[in-house]
Amino acid sequence: MNREIPQVAKDLSGKDKVRVLFVCLGNICRSPAAEGVMRSMAEERGEAGRYSIDSAGLYGGHAGELPDSRMRVHAYQRGYRLDHRSRPVRVSDFDDFDLVVAMDHSNYDRLRGFAPTVETERKVVKMIDFVRGFPQFDCVPDPYYDGAEGFENVLDLLEDGCACMLDVLDGRH
């Protein structure tokens, strides 16, 4: 599968400050994990100050909660600390962030419909478009009902995708 890097991400290459919002359904598994992975990778590259990274969910029922305990355990085993508190997506997020990164097709479609303008709709991209090493996946699947393997798969996909995203934003891709 040949995935195309979204042009909006390429256009941010070299920008002094890049603001990225990761979004999944409940903001307790995939998006806080993406936030933690991206933040850690930016820190490792010495570029943490260049990025503003957050996550949110399309469903507000988990607002204020920490990420799912299983995701926190699997992430911690890889060296990531997930301490984000869940929050719902806000209309203002489309102005506050340069990229709004959806974990799956449903999230993507809902975010595009939620965007207040055509310009802000263009900021919505799919996380899977940055993933290079896992062509068998067409999205970052929700691990909530999948057990340990599901959480590990999600972290594999996010590590691959976040590394590529940082390369693109840094002008290396």
Contacts in CASP RR format, 6 or more apart in sequence:
PFRMAT RR
TARGET T0000
AUTHOR 0000-0000-0000
METHOD contacts of the structure
MODEL  1
MNREIPQVAKDLSGKDKVRVLFVCLGNICRSPAAEGVMRSMAEERGEAGR
YSIDSAGLYGGHAGELPDSRMRVHAYQRGYRLDHRSRPVRVSDFDDFDLV
VAMDHSNYDRLRGFAPTVETERKVVKMIDFVRGFPQFDCVPDPYYDGAEG
FENVLDLLEDGCACMLDVLDGRH
1 135 0 8 1.000
1 138 0 8 1.000
3 128 0 8 1.000
3 129 0 8 1.000
3 130 0 8 1.000
3 131 0 8 1.000
3 132 0 8 1.000
4 129 0 8 1.000
5 129 0 8 1.000
5 130 0 8 1.000
5 164 0 8 1.000
5 168 0 8 1.000
5 173 0 8 1.000
6 125 0 8 1.000
6 126 0 8 1.000
6 129 0 8 1.000
8 98 0 8 1.000
8 99 0 8 1.000
8 122 0 8 1.000
8 123 0 8 1.000
8 125 0 8 1.000
9 99 0 8 1.000
9 125 0 8 1.000
9 130 0 8 1.000
9 165 0 8 1.000
9 168 0 8 1.000
9 169 0 8 1.000
10 168 0 8 1.000
12 18 0 8 1.000
12 98 0 8 1.000
12 99 0 8 1.000
12 168 0 8 1.000
12 169 0 8 1.000
13 168 0 8 1.000
13 169 0 8 1.000
13 170 0 8 1.000
13 171 0 8 1.000
14 169 0 8 1.000
14 170 0 8 1.000
14 171 0 8 1.000
15 98 0 8 1.000
15 169 0 8 1.000
16 50 0 8 1.000
17 49 0 8 1.000
17 50 0 8 1.000
17 51 0 8 1.000
17 52 0 8 1.000
18 50 0 8 1.000
18 51 0 8 1.000
18 52 0 8 1.000
18 98 0 8 1.000
18 99 0 8 1.000
18 169 0 8 1.000
19 51 0 8 1.000
19 52 0 8 1.000
19 53 0 8 1.000
19 54 0 8 1.000
19 96 0 8 1.000
19 97 0 8 1.000
19 98 0 8 1.000
19 99 0 8 1.000
20 38 0 8 1.000
20 51 0 8 1.000
20 52 0 8 1.000
20 53 0 8 1.000
20 54 0 8 1.000
20 97 0 8 1.000
20 98 0 8 1.000
20 99 0 8 1.000
20 101 0 8 1.000
20 165 0 8 1.000
21 53 0 8 1.000
21 54 0 8 1.000
21 55 0 8 1.000
21 56 0 8 1.000
21 89 0 8 1.000
21 93 0 8 1.000
21 96 0 8 1.000
21 97 0 8 1.000
21 99 0 8 1.000
21 100 0 8 1.000
21 101 0 8 1.000
22 30 0 8 1.000
22 31 0 8 1.000
22 32 0 8 1.000
22 34 0 8 1.000
22 35 0 8 1.000
22 38 0 8 1.000
22 53 0 8 1.000
22 54 0 8 1.000
22 55 0 8 1.000
22 56 0 8 1.000
22 101 0 8 1.000
22 103 0 8 1.000
22 127 0 8 1.000
23 31 0 8 1.000
23 55 0 8 1.000
23 56 0 8 1.000
23 57 0 8 1.000
23 58 0 8 1.000
23 89 0 8 1.000
23 100 0 8 1.000
23 101 0 8 1.000
23 102 0 8 1.000
23 103 0 8 1.000
23 107 0 8 1.000
23 111 0 8 1.000
24 30 0 8 1.000
24 31 0 8 1.000
24 55 0 8 1.000
24 57 0 8 1.000
24 58 0 8 1.000
24 102 0 8 1.000
24 103 0 8 1.000
24 104 0 8 1.000
24 107 0 8 1.000
24 140 0 8 1.000
24 142 0 8 1.000
25 57 0 8 1.000
25 58 0 8 1.000
25 59 0 8 1.000
25 103 0 8 1.000
25 106 0 8 1.000
25 107 0 8 1.000
25 142 0 8 1.000
26 57 0 8 1.000
26 58 0 8 1.000
26 59 0 8 1.000
26 60 0 8 1.000
26 61 0 8 1.000
26 62 0 8 1.000
26 86 0 8 1.000
27 55 0 8 1.000
27 56 0 8 1.000
27 57 0 8 1.000
27 59 0 8 1.000
27 60 0 8 1.000
27 62 0 8 1.000
27 84 0 8 1.000
27 86 0 8 1.000
27 87 0 8 1.000
27 88 0 8 1.000
28 62 0 8 1.000
28 65 0 8 1.000
28 66 0 8 1.000
28 67 0 8 1.000
28 68 0 8 1.000
28 71 0 8 1.000
28 86 0 8 1.000
29 67 0 8 1.000
29 68 0 8 1.000
29 71 0 8 1.000
29 142 0 8 1.000
29 143 0 8 1.000
29 144 0 8 1.000
29 151 0 8 1.000
29 154 0 8 1.000
30 103 0 8 1.000
30 140 0 8 1.000
30 142 0 8 1.000
30 143 0 8 1.000
30 154 0 8 1.000
30 158 0 8 1.000
31 55 0 8 1.000
31 56 0 8 1.000
31 57 0 8 1.000
31 103 0 8 1.000
32 55 0 8 1.000
32 67 0 8 1.000
32 71 0 8 1.000
32 82 0 8 1.000
32 84 0 8 1.000
32 86 0 8 1.000
33 67 0 8 1.000
33 71 0 8 1.000
33 75 0 8 1.000
33 80 0 8 1.000
33 82 0 8 1.000
33 154 0 8 1.000
33 155 0 8 1.000
33 158 0 8 1.000
34 55 0 8 1.000
34 101 0 8 1.000
34 103 0 8 1.000
34 127 0 8 1.000
34 140 0 8 1.000
34 158 0 8 1.000
34 162 0 8 1.000
35 53 0 8 1.000
35 54 0 8 1.000
35 55 0 8 1.000
35 82 0 8 1.000
35 84 0 8 1.000
36 53 0 8 1.000
36 75 0 8 1.000
36 80 0 8 1.000
36 81 0 8 1.000
36 82 0 8 1.000
36 84 0 8 1.000
37 75 0 8 1.000
37 80 0 8 1.000
37 155 0 8 1.000
37 158 0 8 1.000
37 159 0 8 1.000
37 162 0 8 1.000
38 51 0 8 1.000
38 53 0 8 1.000
38 162 0 8 1.000
38 165 0 8 1.000
38 166 0 8 1.000
39 48 0 8 1.000
39 51 0 8 1.000
39 53 0 8 1.000
40 79 0 8 1.000
40 80 0 8 1.000
41 159 0 8 1.000
41 162 0 8 1.000
41 163 0 8 1.000
41 166 0 8 1.000
42 48 0 8 1.000
42 49 0 8 1.000
42 50 0 8 1.000
42 51 0 8 1.000
42 53 0 8 1.000
42 166 0 8 1.000
45 166 0 8 1.000
45 170 0 8 1.000
47 166 0 8 1.000
47 170 0 8 1.000
51 169 0 8 1.000
52 97 0 8 1.000
54 84 0 8 1.000
54 97 0 8 1.000
55 84 0 8 1.000
56 86 0 8 1.000
56 87 0 8 1.000
56 88 0 8 1.000
56 89 0 8 1.000
56 90 0 8 1.000
56 93 0 8 1.000
57 86 0 8 1.000
57 87 0 8 1.000
57 88 0 8 1.000
57 89 0 8 1.000
58 88 0 8 1.000
58 89 0 8 1.000
58 107 0 8 1.000
58 110 0 8 1.000
58 111 0 8 1.000
58 114 0 8 1.000
59 88 0 8 1.000
60 86 0 8 1.000
60 87 0 8 1.000
60 88 0 8 1.000
61 86 0 8 1.000
61 88 0 8 1.000
62 86 0 8 1.000
63 86 0 8 1.000
63 87 0 8 1.000
63 88 0 8 1.000
64 85 0 8 1.000
64 86 0 8 1.000
64 87 0 8 1.000
65 85 0 8 1.000
65 86 0 8 1.000
66 72 0 8 1.000
66 82 0 8 1.000
66 83 0 8 1.000
66 84 0 8 1.000
66 85 0 8 1.000
66 86 0 8 1.000
67 75 0 8 1.000
67 82 0 8 1.000
67 84 0 8 1.000
67 86 0 8 1.000
68 144 0 8 1.000
70 143 0 8 1.000
70 147 0 8 1.000
70 148 0 8 1.000
70 151 0 8 1.000
71 82 0 8 1.000
71 143 0 8 1.000
71 151 0 8 1.000
71 154 0 8 1.000
72 82 0 8 1.000
74 148 0 8 1.000
74 151 0 8 1.000
74 152 0 8 1.000
74 155 0 8 1.000
75 81 0 8 1.000
75 82 0 8 1.000
75 155 0 8 1.000
76 82 0 8 1.000
78 155 0 8 1.000
78 159 0 8 1.000
80 155 0 8 1.000
89 111 0 8 1.000
89 114 0 8 1.000
91 114 0 8 1.000
91 116 0 8 1.000
93 100 0 8 1.000
94 100 0 8 1.000
94 114 0 8 1.000
94 115 0 8 1.000
94 116 0 8 1.000
94 117 0 8 1.000
94 120 0 8 1.000
94 123 0 8 1.000
95 120 0 8 1.000
97 123 0 8 1.000
98 123 0 8 1.000
99 123 0 8 1.000
99 125 0 8 1.000
100 111 0 8 1.000
100 115 0 8 1.000
100 123 0 8 1.000
100 124 0 8 1.000
100 125 0 8 1.000
101 125 0 8 1.000
101 126 0 8 1.000
101 127 0 8 1.000
101 165 0 8 1.000
102 108 0 8 1.000
102 111 0 8 1.000
102 124 0 8 1.000
102 125 0 8 1.000
102 126 0 8 1.000
102 127 0 8 1.000
103 127 0 8 1.000
103 139 0 8 1.000
103 140 0 8 1.000
103 142 0 8 1.000
104 139 0 8 1.000
104 140 0 8 1.000
104 141 0 8 1.000
104 142 0 8 1.000
105 126 0 8 1.000
105 138 0 8 1.000
105 139 0 8 1.000
108 124 0 8 1.000
108 125 0 8 1.000
108 126 0 8 1.000
111 124 0 8 1.000
112 121 0 8 1.000
112 124 0 8 1.000
113 121 0 8 1.000
115 121 0 8 1.000
115 123 0 8 1.000
115 124 0 8 1.000
126 139 0 8 1.000
127 139 0 8 1.000
127 140 0 8 1.000
127 157 0 8 1.000
127 158 0 8 1.000
127 161 0 8 1.000
128 137 0 8 1.000
128 138 0 8 1.000
128 139 0 8 1.000
128 140 0 8 1.000
128 157 0 8 1.000
130 160 0 8 1.000
130 161 0 8 1.000
130 162 0 8 1.000
130 164 0 8 1.000
130 165 0 8 1.000
130 168 0 8 1.000
131 137 0 8 1.000
131 140 0 8 1.000
131 157 0 8 1.000
131 160 0 8 1.000
131 161 0 8 1.000
131 164 0 8 1.000
132 160 0 8 1.000
132 161 0 8 1.000
132 164 0 8 1.000
133 160 0 8 1.000
134 156 0 8 1.000
134 157 0 8 1.000
134 160 0 8 1.000
137 153 0 8 1.000
137 157 0 8 1.000
140 154 0 8 1.000
140 157 0 8 1.000
140 158 0 8 1.000
141 150 0 8 1.000
141 153 0 8 1.000
141 154 0 8 1.000
143 150 0 8 1.000
143 151 0 8 1.000
143 153 0 8 1.000
143 154 0 8 1.000
146 153 0 8 1.000
164 173 0 8 1.000
167 173 0 8 1.000
END
